[in-house]
């Protein structure tokens, strides 16, 4: 299976969807994850359908919907699924709570699991999968935490994303990917170092070339590698950053 190169629309929150689509197509990317905070608000299927039309007419596909569902007890997933369906995607990115896994009380954790289990069932009923944001400030912030949560929820409709943990050296980041690779449906691609300083992708070349090789060796690699964040949110950098990603993916396919 080939990993598709793409873009998260949140990379350029300041741009309109049609400009994002045009830039992504010009850069040779294939898919876009549309964010629910600015470009495709949840519960507005008309807007979602229009964004989907613009995307597909440019020869691109909508790979996922980047939601901000946090698995709160009274939080509805339905408007998010409505927008995802109108986008024509079968994957919604979600967030597992609002606290690090190490800090979650047993009661908090059980509540998140119960809500995520119900959410996965609701999504599956509509032919849509959910994917965890691999991120601190959630109970999906380490490989062990992700594996535990996936097991506790117990739904084939739930997968995970992966991205390098902030501050993790290359070897640590790659070990984290390896631990959850079999459950990873997409990768967020960015180069931050040593903490949240935004670098160009090639400035962590060793990390990403090794990651691409590891992913390509899997029997079921992540479906998508999505550029997320560029220095200064500069749209002019998308072309060269996409060229770097495409080079890495091409090398890994040899």
N, C-alpha and C positions, 0 to 999 in steps of 0.2 A: 504493500500500500504506500502511495506517495503522499508526503506531507505537503499541504497546500500553503503557499505564502500569502499572508494577508495583513490587515491593519485593524486595530481597534479605533473606532471613531473618536473615542475620548482623547486620543493623542492630539486632536485638533478641535477642541470644543469651540474654538472661536470661529470655525469655518462652517458654512452651510453644507448640508448633505451633498448637493450637486457638485460643489467644489471638491469635497473629499473624494467623491467617486471619480471625478476627472483626474485628480492627482494620483489616486491609487491605480487607475487604469494606465495612465502614462508611465507609472513606475514599474509596470509589469506584474503587479500583484493580482491575485485571483479572487480573494474573498475579503469581506468586511464583517467585523463584529460591531453592530450598531449599539451605542450606549443609550440607556434609558434615562439618563439625567438631563440631557440637552436635546439630542437629535431625534429620539423616538420616545417621547414620554409614555409611560404605561397607561393603558386604558384609552388610547387614541388610535384605534385601528385604521382610521382613514389616513392619518399621518404615516403610520407604519407602511401601509400599502403603497403610498406615494414614494416613500424612500426605497421600498423594495423595487418599484418600477424603475426608478432612476438607476438603481444598482444593476439590475439585470439588463437593462437596455445598453449599458456600457460594457456588457460582456463579463461582469463580475457576478459572484454569488454572495448571498447573505449566509454566513456560516453560523452565526449565533447572535443572541440578544444579551447584551451586558446589563443585567438588572441589578438593583440594589436591595433586593429581597434579603432580609436579615433573619428570617425564621422567628420573628417575634410571635408571641402566642396569638395575638388578634390581628396579625398582618395577612391581608388577602393576596394570594398569588394569582387570582383569576384575571385581573386587568393586565398583569404581566404576560400571562399566557395568551390573552387576546391579541396583544401587540406582537408577540412572537409568531403567532399563527398568521397574522396579517403580513408579517415580514417574510413568511415562507421558510422559517428556520425550524430545525428540530432540536435546538439546544439553547438553554437559558443559563447564563452564569448567575450564581447565587452566592450569598455570604452566610456563613454558619455562625450566627450570633454576633455579639459585640464585645467579646472578652477573649483574652488569650486562653488557650487550652489549660495551661498550668494554673490559671486563676479562676476558672469556672467552678462554682460550687456543684456538688452532685445534683442539686435541684435544678440549677441553671442548665447543666449539661443534659439532664433527662428531658427538660422542656424543649431544648433545641432539637434533640433527636426525635422527639414525638412530632414536632412541627415539621421537621424536614421529611420525616417518613410520610406524613399526610400530603405534603407538597409534592413529593416524588410520585405518589399514587395519583394525585390530581393531574400532574403533567403527563404521566404515562397514559392516562385515559384519553389524552388528546394527541398522542403520538409524539410527545416532546420529552426530551431528557433534560435533566438538570446537571450542572457541573459546578463544583465548589471552587470558589476563589481561594487559592492557596496563599494565605496572607495572615500576618500578625493582626491581633485584634479580633480574631475569630478562633473557634475551636478546630480549625483546619489549618494550623500554623506550623506544623511539623509533620514529617512522614508518619510517625507513630500515631499522631492525632488524626491524620487523614484516614489511615487504615482502620483505626478504631471507629471513627464516625461512619465510614462506609459499611463496616460490619454491623454496627448497631442499627443503622437505618435499614440495611438489608434489602436494597432495591437495585435491580439492574438498570433502572432509569437514572441512577445517580453515579456520575463520574467526578473527576477532579481536573482542574487546571494545574499547571506548574509554572513557577517563575523562580529565579534565583532569590533566595532569602537575602534581605539587606545585610551587608557585612560579611556574608559567607564567602570564604575563599573558594577557588575553583573546585578543588577536590571535594570539599564539603557540599557545595551545590550539586555537583554531579552525583555524589552518593545519595543525596536527597531525591534527585530525579529517579535514580535507579530503584529506590525503595518503592516508589509509587507509579513507576512508568506503566505498568500493566493496567492501571486505572485512569491514565491521563488521556483526556480527549483533545486538549489544546495546550499550547505553551505561549505565554506572554514573553516577548523578546525585547529586552532592553539591557543596557549596560550601565549600571550604577556602581560607583566605587569611589572611596572605600565604604561610604554609607549611601546616602541618597543623592550624591553628586551625579548629575546626568552626563554621561560620556557618550561619544559616538560608538556605534556597535563594534567597530573593528578594534576598539581599545580594550575589549575583552575577547579578542579573537580566539585564544586558546580555549576558553570556556565554551564558546558557542560552536566551534568546529568539533570539539569532542562531544558536545551534546547532540549535534546533528548526526554524528556517526553513531552514537549510542541509540538514538531514536530510529535511525534507518535499519539498525540490526534487529529491531523488534519484529515479531510476527504481526503485531497490530500496533504500529506507531501512532503517536498523536495525529489527529486528522489535520490540525492547523498549527502553523507557527505565525503568531500575530505580533507585528510591531506595536509596541505600546510605549509611548513617551520618546521624545527626542529633545536634545538640548534646546532650551529657550522656547519650546513649543513651535519651532520654526518650520513652516511648511516647505521651505526650500530644501530642507534636509531629507525629505521623504525619498526623493529619487536616489541619492547616493546610499541612504540607509537600506532601501529596498534592494539595490544592486548588491550590497554586502550580503544580505540575507539570501538572495537568490544564488549567489556564488557558493555560500555554505551548503545550501540544500542540494545544489547540483553536484558538488564534490562528494557529498554523502551518498548520492545515488549511484556512484560509479562502482 
